[in-house]
Amino acid sequence: MYRCKQFRKASSQQKLKLIKQNKLCFNCLGNSHKTSQCKVEWKCKFCSRKHNSLLPCEFESVQKTNHNDCINERQPQSIRNEQNNSSQSGVTVCHTSKGRPSSQILLVTAIVYVRNKCGQLVKCRALLDSASQGHFATERLVQQLNLRKFKAQIPAQGINEVTKTIHYAASLEIKSRFSNWKTKIDCAILPKITGMIPATYIDSSDWGIPEGLTLADENFNRPNSINILLGADVFFEVLCHDKKTRPGNYPVLQDTELGWIVSGKIPSAAPEEVLRKSFFIRNNDKLDQQLQRFWEIEELPNKTRTAEEILCEEHFKKHTARDDTGLYIVRLPRRQGQGRLGELYEQAKR
């Protein structure tokens, strides 16, 4: 098929339609197997995904427009990536850098309650990210709360388009310590969200923070680990109207349902190199593409059962029962036509 001149000249829609009508493999264009069962180690030379290079990189977006055809497109890779971003859906981007800046940026942290499996409220430290479209939790936190994990296929992309798929998620109930605000969210589970925030101890004694102010994180200036990353929907939901500012390299005090948060530019007193961190989360795959990938991974081969396996299943259905105490009663199967086993009584006595 890939040698056919007419197929090469066809538009993206015509190629996809022809392959679907003939039930061909999207990778090798063969007709004897599904794409998920293809053993050919070929990948698209444009996007490195498992499909033939003659096909468009984004199947769904190409059906709407022919400008993204991998073969006919001659734009630089960076421009193609920017065009594809409009149809992408789910990723985390974390950027870090070192240097000796004249000022630092303090990220937003808050102490929140999270309900465990027994219904008890446990304090956790959260990072609030206004540029995130998703929520994240650490594996350690989910284990400590004894929460149930469920399977998910969440693509996560970092700097330089390094992509990783997150396979599990969990539902968390979060509550404020100082108000009646609470919410339930689904969090993708990561081994670790980020390092210590802030990276070093920050002296805030001369910032003029009003006494008696209820801070969302009383130890915002001390390095500590992050258990949860809360995305943009939660960030803007908890914001209140009051705000306090001070001229110069001083952070902003913002009132929220979680308490007063401290964030923004702060004076840098550290002479050594400080690790800077920034977070951005966006979606990288459409829902239908995620579901398609999930079923391709989970699809089991059709195995032909032997006559003995069928017989065992029928025996289990006929001779398995459960008594009043909940115990199972199972009759042991016997092979047919085995005959007598012989005189084993004397051997057993020895």
N, C-alpha and C positions, 0 to 999 in steps of 0.2 A: 504494500500500500504506500509506504513512504517513498518509493521510487516512481510512483505515478505522477506524471507532469500535471495532469488535470487536478489531482488532489492538492498538489502544492500551490497551484494558482487559485484554488477555491478560497472563498472568504472564511472567516472564523466560524460564522454561523453554519455555513454549508459543511465544513469539516466536522463540527460537533454533531450535526444532524445525521450525517452519513455514518459516523461511528456508533451513535446510539441506535440507529435503525438496524445496523448489521451486528449489534452487540459485540463490538470489538473492544480489545484492551486499550485503555487510554495511554499505556506506556509503550508497548511494543507493537501495537495495532494488530495483534493476532486475534483469532476468533475461537481459540480452544480453551480459554480461561477468563476469569474476571481480573480486573485491575489489581484487587487486593491479593490475588494468588499469583501475580506475575513474578517470575524468578529472574527476569532480565535486570541486570544492575544498570539500567539507563536512568538518567535524570535530565531534566530540562537544562540546557546550557545557559539559560537566561536567569531562571529563578531557583535552580537546583532542587525543584520538587519532582515527585515521581510522576511525570507525564512526558509524552513525546514532545520534542522541541518544535515540531510542526504545529502543535496546538497552542492556543493562547494561554498565558500564565494564569489569568483569572477567568475561569469558565463562566461565572455568572455575569461579571461586568462586561465580558466580551459579547454576550448575547444581546446586550443593550447598545453597544457601540463597537465598531470595527477598528477603532484607532489604537487599541492595545494589543494588536496581533504581534506575537513574538517575532515572527519572521519578517514582516514588512516594516516593523518599527525600527527606526534608525536614530532615535533620540538617546542621549546619554542615560546611564543607569540611574543617576540621581534624579533626573526629571521624571523617569518612569515611576520611581518610588513615590514621588510627590503626587503624581496623578492617581496612583493606586490607593493612597492614604484615604481618599474620600469613601472608598468601599471597604475599608478594613475595619475590623471590630475586636480587641482585648488584650492589652499588653502593658508590661511594666518596663519603664526605662529609668535606670538609676545611674546618675553621673557623679563621679568623684574626682577631685583634683587636689593637688597640694600646692602650697605657696605661703608667702609671708605677706598677707594683705594688711592694709591699714585699718580695715574693719571686717567684722564677721557678720554672717547672717544666722540668726537664731531661728530654728524651725519650731513649728507649733507642736507642743506635746500637752497631753492631758491625762489625768488619772480617772478612769471610769470603772463602773461596776460591770462585770460580766457574769451571767448566771450559769452555774455548772449543772451537771446532770441531776443532782439532788435538789436543785432549786435554790441553792445558797448563792449569795452575791460575793464575788471575788474581785479584789482590786487589780486592775491591769493598766499598763502604761501604753497609751495610744499616740500615734503620730497622725496628725490631721493634714491631709494633702488635698489642696483645692484643685490640683491638676490631674487627679486620678478619677478614672471612670469605674474603678473596682475597689474592692476591699480585700485585705490580706491578713492572715493570722499565722503565727508560728506553729510548727508541729508540736513544740514543747507545751505551748499554752493549751492546745486542743487535748493533749494527753493529760495535763494537769486538771482540766475541767471535766475529763472523762466524757467528752462529747462524741457523737457518732459522725464518722466521716462518710461521704458519699462520692462516687466516682464522677469525675468531670474531665473535660478536655479543654483546658484554658491555655491558649498560646501566649507566651510572655516573651517580648522582644526587648533587647537592651541596646546599648550604644553599638554602633557599627553593625546593626541588624543581626546581632547574635540572638537567636531564637531558642526558647526552651518551652516545653509544654508542661503545665502543671496538671497533675492527674487526680488530685483530690480537693474537696472543698468541705466546709462545715457551716452550719447555721448557728449564729451567735445572737443572744439577746443582750443588748447593751443598755445601761441605765446611768443617768447622771447621779452624782453624789449630792448635788445641791438643789435639784428641782425634780419635777415629776416627769421630765422628758425621758423617753425610752424608745427603742427601736429594735427591730429584728433584721439582720442582714446575713447574706451568704458570703463567706470569705474563702478565697483560694488559700490553700495551705502551702507554706514555704518552710524549709528548714530554718531559714533566717531571713528577716526582712532587711536589716541594715546593721551597722555597728553601733557603738555607743553614741548617743545624742544627748548633749553636745559632745564633741570629741574630747574636750578638755574642760576643766573647771573654769567657770566664769564668775568673776567678782562683780556682784550687782549691788554692792553696798552704797555706791554713790549715784544710783540711777533715780533715786527719789520716788520709789514705788510707795504709794500711800499705805499707811498702816491700816490693818483691818480689812484689806481687800481680799476677797475669797478667790484665791488662785486655783486654776484648773490643775496645775502641777506645782506643788509647793517647792519641789526640788528641780525646777526647770533648768537651773544653772549647773547642776551636777551631772556628770556622765552616767548614763544608765541605759539599759537595753530597752528595745521596743517590742511589745507583744502583738500589737494590732496596728494596721495602717487603715485609716478611715478615709474614704474617697470623697469626691466633690459633693455628692448629694447629701451626705451627712454633714460635711463642713458648712455648707450654706444653710442647712436646716437649723443648726444650733446657734447661728449668729444672732446677736441682739443689737440694739441701736447704740448703746453707750460705747464710747471709745476715748482713750486718753493718750495724748502724744506730748512729746517734749522735743524742742529744737536740738539739732545736732545728731551725732551717731548714737541715738538711743532708740530702743525698741518701742513698738506700739502696744498699748494695753487695750484689748478688745473684750467686751463682755459677751459671754456665750451662756448657753444652757448648762454647760459643763463647768462654769466658773470663768474667771478672767484669764485669758491666754496672753502670753508674752511672746512676741515674734517680731522679726525685722532686723534692721542693721544695728549692730552693737559695736562699741569701741574694742579694738583688739589690743590686748596687753601681752599676748604671748609672743616672745621673740622667735620661738621655733616654728617650724613648718606646721601648719594646721590643715587637716584633711577637710575639704569642703564637700558637701553632699547636696544633691538636688534630685527630686523625684518627679517623674511624669508618667502617667499611665493612660493608655488608650486601647481601643479594641483593634484586633488584627485579623479577625476572621468573622465571616457571617455565621449566623446560627445554623443555617442549613449545611454549611461547609463543615462546621464542628460536628454536627450529627452524622454527616457522611463519614468523616474520619473515625468517629467513635465506632460505628457499625463495621467499618472495614477492619479495625483492630480487633473487635470483639467477635467477628464472624468465625464460627467454627467449621472445620471441613466436614462434609457429609461422609460419615464412616458407616460402612456396611457391617452390621452385626452378624456374628456367627450364630449357628443353630444352638450352640450351648449357651450363649449369652441370652438369647430369646427364651430358652427353657428356664434359665435362672430367674428371669424377670417374671415369668408366668408363675413359677413356684412361689416367689415372694408374695405376689398378689393373692394367691389362693390360700397360703398357709401362714399368714402373718396376722396376728390379732393383738388387742390391747386389753388387759384386765382392768378391774375396778381401781386398782392402786396406781394405774398409769404405766405399769411395766409391759414391755412388749413380749409376746410369746411367738417364737419362730420355730418352725419345724425344720430340722436339718435335712437337706436334700441328699438323695442317694442315687448313685449311678445305676442305670438300668443294665441288666445282663451281666452283673459282676459275679454272680454265683456265690458259693460259700467261701469264706476266707480261710478255712482250715481250723485245726485244733490249736488255738493260741493260749488256752487256759494255763497249761503248764509253763509256757514261756513267760506269761505275765506274772506267775507266782515267783519266778526267779528274780 
